[in-house]
């Protein structure tokens, strides 16, 4: 398993765990305290920060070739997948308030930095999932 695969696994697992815990906490707090206070449950998304530490903790491969053409192509395709995911995320987040709240509603501008954070998380998640999918497509002999 290459270094980027190990980093991808750490990021995908930590981010998925953070999202599950955050959504569960928001659901529980919504039931007991109402919606404004329930949004504090998203503070558990900080668990996803553990994925950002993975490059510091995982050592590089000791083999003679660190990166080949296949690795570069996989990284290029993963970057394109991340871009596409962010594009879809921006479209969905832009039109969701209209669909949910109606055309005449407004949202506070303090929510806009959350759009940037969400887009960054969406890009990183799609990037690492695409890396895992592409490396998983190889045969057993190639790995």
Secondary structure by P-SEA (a helix, b strand, c coil): ccaaaaaaaaaaaaaaaaaaaaaaaaaaaaacccccccccccccccccccccccccccccccccccccaaaaaaaaaaaaaaaaaaaaaaaaaaacccccccccbbbbccaaaaaaaaaaaaaaaaaaaaaaaaaaacccccc
